[in-house]
């Protein structure tokens, strides 16, 4: 691959693309209805965070939010935590999904490893949602009751969620690849009354029977009153003490909506739970509705004719974000299975068949395609593809370049960064801005993102802590069962009083573009110089032989300075002295001689969360000698077997330290 310069312009919207974008339509609406004129995205962003109340009210009006009662004011007081938005309003998330009509046009497209391609119309989606909602009410489910799902990314999960939202019940989901203990840790905290579950699933060609897990969940979550089984792995599956999905949808009903206060809980999401009990993050119907309409429609440029895909499981906030595509009237595309089975073209095949317009994935998947020589444009027809989204970790300049060289030259590539905590992006894309290699295009509208130094001073063109200095509607209402907001305050407001610290390193440039440098709680600190891990990963993973890497800094813990690097190599490669020297040279030339690792180890896999994020902090704890139960939660990992190497290495390192 030819060299790529950070900041190099790779794509710019044509005049037609500018004129037809939802962002331009919104700016035109502001001029017509509010007398506000903005020449640039940066000007619009500045107004959106300085005139916070006027901005969010404009999103309400532009999006035609339907409320059964008028709101008293937009924002009672600008404060964090505790901001109260749109008091008096009574809304319903599902009402805004089904207001589009659209009849026999597809609402959902679905495919999995063992279930073929299918489409579900808007009419069918509405009919089944109505049936499930009515059945839940007949089972005694009331507004505010919790309904949980041990379900994969399949149509029944979407239907069950929309049914819950329509009646004001509170939704929460875990993917079936979670360890049983991790599922119980999450669900038990919120005392659900109904469980949706599948019998099993297939991943990477292998079937996984989950019958025994259903029994465990029923036994260990005493609040459960009903379990609903969706036969999935085996279409004839049954389980004692369950109702079947077919029983739930057999009666046809009219869909009705429970209009709830703006801050009525919509769902409970969870922190990763890799180092402790997962935090149950409660988000409101109104805050999510308003934020997702802004994110999907104005910034994401979703149109009613679009087909939107994100590769995700139900245990990651991107599933919740994908559901938000329905608010724009778009068709959403669901996939359940491995992105590499039977090969790395499986998702590109789906993009071709489903005529996907907006393709969302992780930076890691793009890097994997790049490393394995995947060239979708050579043998896949993607004429409708207009946008690619990348998240979960920073996308390198080389990753940007790969997309434009190997997928399609005329599309907007949006690298985004946000969090489960707010179920949206803090920084991301815009259809009216150019795409620059290695850069996130802009700060999200209504998100007062700044970069802070340790003393709380705002920085420009310097790396600092990503903070928010003004509230957002989708911020957590609270953590479930968190008296006095103790865990909530500790999670976000401990470092800077009344300022949200998210835990990422960010650099914001004069034009509003941004770069994320990894988690600030896994900072590298070598000889007084601090740096995020992403720069080192970029240098090391640019080598053809290296598939992935993990770096851990043990220097700041009262021991002799030691920073090991762990690398996953391509099949057939071995970590000999020559490759070690190449890695060291790459770090020296592209990062700094100060960050040359003290030792390099070859590993089979980088330990990751179920969402594909590298477990830097838990691995650091293991290497420092923490017992496994205090360092990591294997049940919340994609590959818990990868921990064994680090446990053995920890013994060696600590034996050396003691000798």
C-alpha positions as CSV (number, residue, x, y, z in Angstrom):
1,X,0.0,0.0,0.0
2,X,1.3,3.4,-0.9
3,X,2.1,5.9,1.9
4,X,-0.8,7.9,3.3
5,X,-0.4,11.3,4.8
6,X,-2.6,12.1,7.9
7,X,-5.0,14.8,6.9
8,X,-4.9,14.0,3.2
9,X,-8.3,14.7,1.6
10,X,-9.7,11.4,0.2
11,X,-13.2,12.5,-0.7
12,X,-15.3,15.7,-1.0
13,X,-19.0,15.9,-1.6
14,X,-20.2,17.1,-5.0
15,X,-22.5,20.1,-5.2
16,X,-25.4,17.7,-5.8
17,X,-24.5,15.7,-2.7
18,X,-24.3,18.8,-0.7
19,X,-27.6,20.2,-1.9
20,X,-29.4,16.8,-1.3
21,X,-28.0,16.1,2.1
22,X,-30.2,16.3,5.3
23,X,-27.6,18.6,6.9
24,X,-28.1,21.1,4.1
25,X,-31.9,20.6,4.4
26,X,-31.7,21.3,8.1
27,X,-29.6,24.4,7.6
28,X,-32.1,25.7,5.1
29,X,-34.9,25.0,7.5
30,X,-33.1,27.0,10.2
31,X,-32.8,29.9,7.9
32,X,-36.4,29.8,6.8
33,X,-38.0,29.2,10.2
34,X,-35.5,30.6,12.7
35,X,-33.8,33.3,10.7
36,X,-30.4,31.6,11.3
37,X,-27.8,31.5,8.6
38,X,-24.6,29.3,8.9
39,X,-21.9,29.1,6.2
40,X,-20.0,26.1,7.7
41,X,-20.5,23.0,9.8
42,X,-18.2,24.6,12.4
43,X,-20.4,27.7,12.7
44,X,-23.5,25.4,13.1
45,X,-21.7,23.3,15.8
46,X,-20.7,26.5,17.7
47,X,-24.3,27.7,17.7
48,X,-25.6,24.2,18.7
49,X,-23.6,24.1,21.9
50,X,-23.8,27.8,22.8
51,X,-27.6,28.0,22.2
52,X,-28.2,24.5,23.6
53,X,-31.9,25.0,24.3
54,X,-32.6,26.6,20.9
55,X,-30.7,23.9,19.1
56,X,-32.5,20.9,20.7
57,X,-35.9,22.7,20.3
58,X,-35.0,23.1,16.6
59,X,-34.3,19.3,16.3
60,X,-37.7,18.7,18.0
61,X,-39.5,20.9,15.4
62,X,-37.4,19.8,12.4
63,X,-38.1,16.2,13.3
64,X,-41.8,16.7,13.9
65,X,-41.7,15.1,17.3
66,X,-45.2,14.0,18.4
67,X,-46.2,14.6,22.0
68,X,-49.5,14.0,23.7
69,X,-48.9,17.1,25.8
70,X,-46.8,20.2,25.3
71,X,-43.5,20.6,27.1
72,X,-43.1,23.4,29.7
73,X,-39.5,24.3,28.7
74,X,-36.6,22.7,26.8
75,X,-34.1,22.4,29.6
76,X,-34.9,23.3,33.3
77,X,-31.2,24.0,34.1
78,X,-27.9,23.5,32.4
79,X,-26.3,21.1,34.9
80,X,-24.6,17.7,35.0
81,X,-25.7,15.3,36.2
82,X,-29.4,15.9,36.6
83,X,-30.3,17.9,33.6
84,X,-34.1,17.7,33.0
85,X,-35.2,17.9,29.4
86,X,-38.6,18.8,28.0
87,X,-40.6,18.4,31.2
88,X,-44.3,18.1,30.6
89,X,-43.9,16.3,27.2
90,X,-45.4,12.8,26.8
91,X,-44.0,10.8,23.9
92,X,-43.4,7.3,22.7
93,X,-40.4,6.0,20.9
94,X,-42.2,3.3,19.0
95,X,-44.9,5.8,17.8
96,X,-42.1,7.6,15.9
97,X,-40.9,4.3,14.3
98,X,-44.4,3.5,12.9
99,X,-45.5,6.9,11.8
100,X,-43.9,6.4,8.4
101,X,-46.5,3.9,7.1
102,X,-44.7,2.3,4.1
103,X,-46.9,-0.8,3.8
104,X,-45.2,-3.6,2.0
105,X,-41.8,-2.0,1.7
106,X,-39.1,-3.7,3.7
107,X,-38.5,-2.5,7.2
108,X,-36.0,-5.3,8.1
109,X,-33.7,-7.4,6.1
110,X,-32.1,-10.4,7.8
111,X,-29.5,-13.1,7.2
112,X,-27.5,-15.3,9.5
113,X,-25.1,-18.2,9.2
114,X,-27.8,-20.8,9.2
115,X,-30.9,-18.8,8.2
116,X,-31.2,-17.6,4.7
117,X,-31.9,-14.1,3.4
118,X,-35.3,-12.7,4.2
119,X,-37.2,-9.4,4.3
120,X,-39.9,-8.2,6.7
121,X,-42.3,-5.5,5.5
122,X,-43.3,-2.4,7.6
123,X,-46.8,-3.9,7.7
124,X,-45.6,-7.2,9.1
125,X,-43.3,-5.5,11.6
126,X,-46.2,-3.4,12.9
127,X,-48.6,-6.4,13.1
128,X,-46.1,-8.5,15.0
129,X,-45.1,-5.7,17.3
130,X,-48.8,-5.1,18.1
131,X,-49.4,-8.8,18.8
132,X,-46.4,-9.0,21.1
133,X,-47.3,-5.8,22.9
134,X,-50.8,-7.1,23.5
135,X,-49.5,-10.4,24.8
136,X,-47.1,-8.7,27.2
137,X,-49.9,-6.6,28.6
138,X,-52.0,-9.8,29.0
139,X,-49.1,-11.3,30.9
140,X,-49.3,-8.3,33.3
141,X,-46.4,-6.2,32.0
142,X,-46.9,-2.6,33.0
143,X,-45.1,0.7,32.1
144,X,-41.8,0.7,34.0
145,X,-41.5,-3.1,34.2
146,X,-38.3,-4.6,32.9
147,X,-38.2,-7.0,30.0
148,X,-34.9,-8.7,29.1
149,X,-33.7,-10.5,26.1
150,X,-31.0,-13.2,25.8
151,X,-31.3,-12.9,22.0
152,X,-29.1,-12.5,18.9
153,X,-29.5,-9.8,16.3
154,X,-32.6,-11.3,14.6
155,X,-36.0,-9.8,13.7
156,X,-37.8,-11.2,16.7
157,X,-35.5,-9.1,19.0
158,X,-36.4,-5.9,17.1
159,X,-40.1,-6.8,17.4
160,X,-39.8,-7.6,21.1
161,X,-38.0,-4.3,21.8
162,X,-40.5,-2.2,19.8
163,X,-43.4,-3.9,21.7
164,X,-41.8,-3.0,25.0
165,X,-41.3,0.6,24.0
166,X,-44.8,0.9,22.8
167,X,-46.2,-0.1,26.2
168,X,-43.7,1.8,28.3
169,X,-41.8,-1.3,29.5
170,X,-38.0,-1.0,30.0
171,X,-35.9,-3.1,27.7
172,X,-32.5,-4.7,28.2
173,X,-30.6,-7.3,26.1
174,X,-27.5,-9.5,26.2
175,X,-26.1,-11.4,23.3
176,X,-26.1,-15.2,23.6
177,X,-22.3,-15.2,23.3
178,X,-22.0,-13.7,26.8
179,X,-21.0,-16.1,29.6
180,X,-23.9,-17.2,31.7
181,X,-22.5,-15.5,34.8
182,X,-22.2,-12.2,32.9
183,X,-25.8,-12.4,31.8
184,X,-27.0,-13.0,35.3
185,X,-24.8,-10.2,36.6
186,X,-26.6,-7.8,34.2
187,X,-30.2,-8.9,34.3
188,X,-30.4,-9.8,38.0
189,X,-29.6,-6.1,39.0
190,X,-32.7,-4.8,37.3
191,X,-35.2,-7.5,38.4
192,X,-37.0,-8.3,35.1
193,X,-40.4,-9.9,34.9
194,X,-40.2,-11.3,31.4
195,X,-37.3,-13.0,29.6
196,X,-37.1,-13.5,25.8
197,X,-34.6,-16.2,24.8
198,X,-33.4,-18.4,21.9
199,X,-32.6,-22.1,22.2
200,X,-29.2,-21.7,20.6
201,X,-27.3,-20.1,17.8
202,X,-24.5,-20.7,15.3
203,X,-21.2,-18.8,15.1
204,X,-18.3,-19.5,12.8
205,X,-19.9,-22.6,11.6
206,X,-20.4,-24.1,15.0
207,X,-23.8,-24.6,16.8
208,X,-24.2,-23.6,20.4
209,X,-27.0,-25.1,22.4
210,X,-28.2,-22.7,25.1
211,X,-30.9,-24.8,26.7
212,X,-29.1,-25.2,30.0
213,X,-28.5,-21.4,30.2
214,X,-32.3,-20.8,29.9
215,X,-32.8,-23.0,33.0
216,X,-30.0,-21.2,34.9
217,X,-31.5,-17.8,34.1
218,X,-34.9,-18.9,35.3
219,X,-33.4,-20.3,38.5
220,X,-31.1,-17.4,39.4
221,X,-33.3,-14.4,38.5
222,X,-36.1,-14.8,41.0
223,X,-38.1,-11.8,39.6
224,X,-38.9,-13.6,36.4
225,X,-42.5,-14.5,35.9
226,X,-42.5,-15.5,32.2
227,X,-40.0,-16.9,29.7
228,X,-40.7,-16.6,26.0
229,X,-38.7,-19.0,23.7
230,X,-37.9,-18.2,20.1
231,X,-36.8,-21.4,18.4
232,X,-33.8,-20.4,16.4
233,X,-31.0,-23.0,16.2
234,X,-33.7,-25.7,16.1
235,X,-37.0,-24.7,14.7
236,X,-38.7,-27.4,16.7
237,X,-37.1,-26.5,20.0
238,X,-39.1,-26.5,23.2
239,X,-38.2,-25.8,26.8
240,X,-40.2,-26.3,30.0
241,X,-41.8,-23.4,31.7
242,X,-41.8,-21.2,28.6
243,X,-44.2,-19.7,26.2
244,X,-43.3,-19.9,22.5
245,X,-43.0,-17.0,20.1
246,X,-45.7,-18.4,17.9
247,X,-48.1,-18.3,20.9
248,X,-47.2,-14.7,21.5
249,X,-48.0,-13.5,18.0
250,X,-51.1,-15.7,17.2
251,X,-53.7,-13.0,18.0
252,X,-53.9,-9.9,15.8
253,X,-54.2,-6.6,17.6
254,X,-54.2,-2.9,16.8
255,X,-50.9,-1.3,17.8
256,X,-51.4,1.3,20.6
257,X,-48.9,3.5,22.3
258,X,-48.4,4.4,25.9
259,X,-47.4,8.1,25.9
260,X,-44.8,8.5,28.7
261,X,-42.9,11.4,30.2
262,X,-39.8,12.5,28.3
263,X,-37.5,11.0,30.9
264,X,-39.4,7.7,31.2
265,X,-36.7,4.9,30.9
266,X,-36.5,3.3,27.5
267,X,-33.8,0.8,28.1
268,X,-30.9,-0.3,30.3
269,X,-27.4,-0.6,28.7
270,X,-24.4,-1.9,30.5
271,X,-20.7,-1.0,30.9
272,X,-18.4,-3.8,29.6
273,X,-18.1,-5.4,33.0
274,X,-14.6,-6.7,32.3
275,X,-13.3,-5.6,35.7
276,X,-16.4,-5.6,38.0
277,X,-20.1,-5.7,38.2
278,X,-21.4,-4.0,35.0
279,X,-23.0,-0.6,35.5
280,X,-26.7,-0.6,34.5
281,X,-27.0,2.6,32.5
282,X,-30.6,3.9,32.3
283,X,-31.5,6.1,29.3
284,X,-34.8,7.8,28.6
285,X,-37.4,7.4,25.8
286,X,-37.3,11.1,24.9
287,X,-33.5,11.6,25.2
288,X,-32.8,8.7,22.9
289,X,-35.6,9.6,20.5
290,X,-34.4,13.1,20.0
291,X,-30.7,12.2,19.9
292,X,-31.2,9.4,17.4
293,X,-33.3,11.5,15.1
294,X,-30.5,14.1,15.2
295,X,-27.7,11.5,14.7
296,X,-29.4,9.3,12.1
297,X,-31.2,11.9,10.1
298,X,-29.3,15.2,10.2
299,X,-25.7,13.9,10.7
300,X,-26.0,10.3,9.4
301,X,-27.9,11.5,6.4
302,X,-30.3,8.5,6.5
303,X,-33.1,8.7,4.0
304,X,-36.4,6.7,3.8
305,X,-35.1,4.9,0.8
306,X,-31.8,3.9,2.5
307,X,-30.8,0.4,3.7
308,X,-28.7,0.8,6.8
309,X,-26.4,-1.9,8.2
310,X,-24.2,-2.1,11.3
311,X,-22.3,-5.3,12.2
312,X,-23.2,-5.7,15.8
313,X,-24.6,-8.0,18.5
314,X,-27.5,-7.2,20.9
315,X,-24.9,-6.7,23.7
316,X,-23.4,-3.6,22.1
317,X,-24.9,-0.1,21.9
318,X,-24.6,-0.2,18.1
319,X,-27.5,-2.5,18.1
320,X,-29.6,0.1,19.8
321,X,-28.2,2.7,17.4
322,X,-29.1,0.4,14.4
323,X,-32.7,0.3,15.7
324,X,-32.6,4.1,15.5
325,X,-32.4,3.8,11.7
326,X,-36.1,2.9,11.8
327,X,-36.9,6.4,13.1
328,X,-35.7,7.8,9.8
329,X,-38.0,5.5,7.9
330,X,-34.9,3.6,6.6
331,X,-34.7,-0.2,6.2
332,X,-32.3,-1.7,8.7
333,X,-30.2,-4.8,7.8
334,X,-29.5,-7.4,10.5
335,X,-26.8,-10.0,10.4
336,X,-26.1,-12.7,13.0
337,X,-22.9,-14.6,12.8
338,X,-19.1,-14.3,12.3
339,X,-17.9,-11.6,9.9
340,X,-15.3,-14.1,8.7
341,X,-17.4,-17.2,8.0
342,X,-17.2,-18.7,5.5
343,X,-14.8,-16.0,4.6
344,X,-14.2,-12.2,4.9
345,X,-16.4,-11.5,2.0
346,X,-19.6,-12.5,3.8
347,X,-20.6,-9.0,4.8
348,X,-19.7,-7.5,1.4
349,X,-21.9,-10.3,-0.1
350,X,-24.7,-9.1,2.1
351,X,-24.1,-5.5,1.1
352,X,-24.4,-6.5,-2.5
353,X,-27.5,-8.6,-2.1
354,X,-29.4,-6.2,0.3
355,X,-28.3,-3.2,-1.7
356,X,-27.0,-1.6,1.5
357,X,-26.5,2.2,1.3
358,X,-24.9,2.7,4.7
359,X,-22.5,0.1,5.9
360,X,-21.3,0.2,9.5
361,X,-18.5,-1.8,11.0
362,X,-15.6,-1.7,13.3
363,X,-12.1,-0.3,12.6
364,X,-10.8,-3.7,13.5
365,X,-12.9,-5.3,10.7
366,X,-11.6,-2.8,8.1
367,X,-8.0,-3.5,9.3
368,X,-8.7,-7.3,9.0
369,X,-9.9,-6.9,5.4
370,X,-6.9,-4.7,4.6
371,X,-4.5,-7.3,6.1
372,X,-6.0,-10.1,4.2
373,X,-6.1,-8.5,0.8
374,X,-9.9,-8.2,0.5
375,X,-10.9,-6.1,-2.5
376,X,-14.8,-5.8,-2.6
377,X,-14.9,-3.5,-5.6
378,X,-13.3,-6.1,-7.9
379,X,-16.1,-8.7,-7.5
380,X,-19.0,-7.2,-5.7
381,X,-21.4,-4.7,-7.2
382,X,-22.2,-1.9,-4.7
383,X,-23.9,0.8,-6.7
384,X,-26.1,1.9,-3.8
385,X,-23.4,2.2,-1.2
386,X,-23.0,5.8,-0.2
387,X,-21.5,5.7,3.3
388,X,-19.3,3.6,5.5
389,X,-19.2,4.1,9.3
390,X,-16.3,2.8,11.5
391,X,-16.3,2.8,15.3
392,X,-15.1,0.8,18.4
393,X,-11.5,1.9,18.0
394,X,-9.6,4.6,16.1
395,X,-9.4,4.0,12.3
396,X,-5.9,4.7,11.0
397,X,-5.1,6.7,7.9
398,X,-4.2,3.5,6.1
399,X,-7.7,2.1,7.0
400,X,-9.3,5.2,5.4
401,X,-7.1,4.8,2.3
402,X,-8.0,1.1,2.0
403,X,-11.8,1.9,1.9
404,X,-11.4,4.4,-1.0
405,X,-9.0,2.2,-2.9
406,X,-10.7,-1.1,-2.4
407,X,-14.4,-0.6,-1.7
408,X,-15.6,2.5,-3.5
409,X,-14.2,6.0,-4.3
410,X,-17.4,8.0,-4.1
411,X,-18.7,7.6,-0.5
412,X,-18.4,9.4,2.8
413,X,-16.4,7.5,5.3
414,X,-17.3,8.5,8.9
415,X,-15.1,7.5,11.7
416,X,-17.0,8.0,14.9
417,X,-16.4,7.8,18.7
418,X,-19.0,7.9,21.5
419,X,-20.1,5.5,24.1
420,X,-22.6,3.1,25.6
421,X,-23.0,5.8,28.3
422,X,-24.9,8.1,25.9
423,X,-25.8,5.7,23.1
424,X,-24.5,8.1,20.4
425,X,-21.4,9.7,19.1
426,X,-19.5,12.6,20.6
427,X,-17.5,13.1,17.5
428,X,-18.2,11.7,14.0
429,X,-19.2,12.4,10.4
430,X,-21.0,15.0,8.4
431,X,-22.3,14.6,4.8
432,X,-21.2,18.2,3.9
433,X,-17.5,17.9,5.0
434,X,-14.5,16.4,3.2
435,X,-13.0,13.2,4.5
436,X,-9.4,13.4,5.6
437,X,-7.2,10.4,6.2
438,X,-7.0,9.5,9.9
439,X,-9.3,12.3,11.0
440,X,-12.8,12.3,12.5
441,X,-14.7,15.0,10.6
442,X,-16.2,17.0,13.4
443,X,-17.7,17.3,16.8
444,X,-21.3,16.2,16.9
445,X,-24.0,18.8,17.0
446,X,-25.2,19.6,20.5
447,X,-22.2,18.0,22.0
448,X,-19.9,20.4,23.8
449,X,-16.8,18.3,23.4
450,X,-13.5,19.7,24.6
451,X,-10.0,18.5,25.3
452,X,-8.8,19.2,28.9
453,X,-5.5,19.1,30.6
454,X,-5.1,17.7,34.1
455,X,-6.0,21.1,35.6
456,X,-9.2,21.5,33.6
457,X,-7.9,23.9,31.0
458,X,-9.3,23.6,27.5
459,X,-6.8,22.7,24.8
460,X,-6.7,23.2,21.1
461,X,-4.3,21.2,18.8
462,X,-3.1,19.3,21.8
463,X,-4.0,15.8,23.2
464,X,-6.1,15.9,26.3
465,X,-9.0,14.3,28.1
466,X,-12.2,14.1,26.2
467,X,-14.8,16.0,28.2
468,X,-18.3,17.4,27.8
469,X,-18.9,20.7,29.4
470,X,-22.7,20.9,28.7
471,X,-25.4,18.2,29.1
472,X,-26.9,16.1,26.4
473,X,-30.4,14.6,26.2
474,X,-29.2,11.0,26.0
475,X,-26.9,11.1,29.0
476,X,-28.0,8.5,31.6
477,X,-31.0,9.3,33.7
478,X,-29.2,7.4,36.5
479,X,-27.6,4.0,37.1
480,X,-30.1,1.4,38.3
481,X,-30.0,0.8,42.0
482,X,-27.4,3.5,42.6
483,X,-28.4,5.4,45.8
484,X,-27.3,9.0,45.8
485,X,-25.8,8.6,42.3
486,X,-22.6,7.4,43.9
487,X,-21.4,5.1,41.1
488,X,-22.7,7.6,38.4
489,X,-20.7,10.5,39.9
490,X,-17.6,8.4,40.4
491,X,-17.8,7.2,36.7
492,X,-17.9,10.5,35.0
493,X,-17.5,13.5,37.4
494,X,-14.7,12.5,39.8
495,X,-11.9,14.2,37.9
496,X,-13.6,17.5,36.9
497,X,-16.5,18.6,39.0
498,X,-19.7,19.1,36.9
499,X,-17.8,18.2,33.7
500,X,-18.2,14.8,32.1
501,X,-14.9,13.0,31.7
502,X,-15.3,10.2,29.2
503,X,-11.9,8.4,29.5
504,X,-10.6,8.9,26.0
505,X,-7.6,10.9,24.7
506,X,-8.6,13.4,22.0
507,X,-7.0,16.2,20.0
508,X,-9.3,18.8,18.5
509,X,-8.0,20.8,15.6
510,X,-8.8,24.4,14.6
511,X,-11.2,23.3,11.8
512,X,-13.2,21.1,14.3
513,X,-11.8,17.8,13.1
514,X,-10.6,15.4,15.8
515,X,-8.3,12.4,16.5
516,X,-8.9,9.9,19.2
517,X,-5.8,8.3,20.7
518,X,-7.3,5.5,22.8
519,X,-8.4,5.2,26.4
520,X,-6.8,7.7,28.8
521,X,-6.9,5.1,31.6
522,X,-4.4,3.0,29.6
523,X,-1.9,5.8,28.9
524,X,1.7,5.1,28.0
525,X,4.1,7.1,30.1
526,X,7.7,6.7,29.1
527,X,10.4,8.9,30.6
528,X,7.8,11.7,31.4
529,X,6.2,11.6,27.9
530,X,2.6,10.5,27.8
531,X,0.8,9.1,24.8
532,X,-2.3,7.1,23.8
533,X,-1.8,3.6,22.6
534,X,-3.3,4.1,19.1
535,X,-0.2,5.7,17.6
536,X,2.0,2.7,18.6
537,X,-0.6,0.3,17.2
538,X,-0.7,2.1,13.9
539,X,3.1,1.9,13.6
540,X,3.3,-1.8,14.5
541,X,0.3,-3.0,12.6
542,X,1.4,-1.3,9.4
543,X,4.0,-4.1,9.1
544,X,2.7,-6.9,6.8
545,X,3.6,-9.6,9.2
546,X,1.6,-8.2,12.1
547,X,-2.2,-8.7,12.3
548,X,-2.8,-7.1,15.7
549,X,-0.9,-5.8,18.7
550,X,-1.4,-4.9,22.4
551,X,1.0,-2.7,24.4
552,X,0.9,-2.5,28.2
553,X,2.8,0.1,30.3
554,X,3.8,-1.2,33.7
555,X,6.1,1.7,34.4
556,X,3.9,3.8,36.7
557,X,3.3,1.3,39.4
558,X,6.4,1.5,41.6
559,X,8.3,-1.1,39.7
560,X,11.2,-1.0,37.3
561,X,10.2,0.6,34.0
562,X,8.8,-2.1,31.8
563,X,6.6,-1.9,28.6
564,X,5.9,-5.2,26.8
565,X,4.4,-5.4,23.3
566,X,2.3,-8.4,22.3
567,X,1.8,-9.2,18.6
568,X,-0.5,-11.5,16.6
569,X,1.2,-12.6,13.4
570,X,-0.1,-13.8,10.1
571,X,-0.2,-17.6,9.7
572,X,3.3,-19.0,8.9
573,X,5.1,-16.0,10.5
574,X,7.3,-16.3,13.6
575,X,8.7,-13.7,15.9
576,X,12.4,-14.0,15.0
577,X,15.1,-11.4,15.7
578,X,14.7,-9.8,12.3
579,X,11.0,-9.2,12.8
580,X,11.7,-7.8,16.3
581,X,14.1,-5.3,14.8
582,X,11.5,-4.3,12.2
583,X,9.0,-3.7,14.9
584,X,11.4,-1.7,17.0
585,X,12.4,0.4,13.9
586,X,8.8,1.1,13.1
587,X,8.2,2.4,16.6
588,X,11.4,4.4,16.6
589,X,10.7,6.0,13.2
590,X,6.9,6.6,13.5
591,X,6.3,7.1,17.2
592,X,9.5,7.8,19.3
593,X,12.6,6.0,20.4
594,X,11.2,6.4,23.9
595,X,8.4,4.0,23.1
596,X,10.4,1.1,21.8
597,X,9.0,-1.8,23.8
598,X,11.2,-3.5,26.4
599,X,10.2,-6.9,25.2
600,X,8.1,-8.3,22.4
601,X,6.0,-11.5,22.7
602,X,4.0,-13.4,20.1
603,X,0.5,-14.3,21.1
604,X,-2.3,-16.2,19.4
605,X,-5.1,-13.6,20.1
606,X,-5.4,-10.1,21.6
607,X,-7.8,-10.3,24.6
608,X,-11.0,-8.4,23.7
609,X,-14.4,-7.6,25.0
610,X,-17.5,-9.0,23.3
611,X,-17.6,-5.7,21.4
612,X,-14.1,-6.2,20.0
613,X,-12.3,-3.7,22.2
614,X,-8.8,-4.5,23.4
615,X,-8.6,-5.3,27.1
616,X,-5.7,-3.0,27.9
617,X,-6.5,-2.2,31.5
618,X,-7.5,-5.7,32.7
619,X,-4.3,-7.2,31.1
620,X,-2.2,-4.5,32.9
621,X,-3.8,-5.6,36.1
622,X,-3.1,-9.3,35.5
623,X,0.5,-8.5,34.7
624,X,0.8,-6.5,37.9
625,X,-0.2,-9.6,39.8
626,X,-3.9,-8.9,40.5
627,X,-5.9,-12.2,40.9
628,X,-8.0,-12.9,37.8
629,X,-11.3,-12.3,39.6
630,X,-10.2,-8.8,40.4
631,X,-8.7,-8.0,37.0
632,X,-11.0,-9.4,34.4
633,X,-14.4,-11.1,33.9
634,X,-13.9,-13.9,31.4
635,X,-17.7,-14.1,30.8
636,X,-17.7,-10.6,29.4
637,X,-14.9,-11.5,26.9
638,X,-15.0,-12.6,23.3
639,X,-12.0,-14.9,23.8
640,X,-11.4,-15.7,27.5
641,X,-8.9,-18.4,26.7
642,X,-6.5,-15.7,25.6
643,X,-6.0,-14.8,29.3
644,X,-4.0,-17.9,30.0
645,X,-0.8,-16.6,28.4
646,X,-0.9,-13.4,30.4
647,X,-1.5,-15.2,33.7
648,X,1.6,-17.3,33.0
649,X,3.6,-14.3,32.0
650,X,2.5,-12.5,35.2
651,X,4.0,-15.3,37.3
652,X,7.3,-15.0,35.5
653,X,7.4,-11.2,35.7
654,X,6.5,-11.1,39.4
655,X,9.0,-13.9,40.2
656,X,11.7,-11.7,38.5
657,X,10.5,-8.6,40.4
658,X,10.8,-10.5,43.7
659,X,14.2,-12.0,43.0
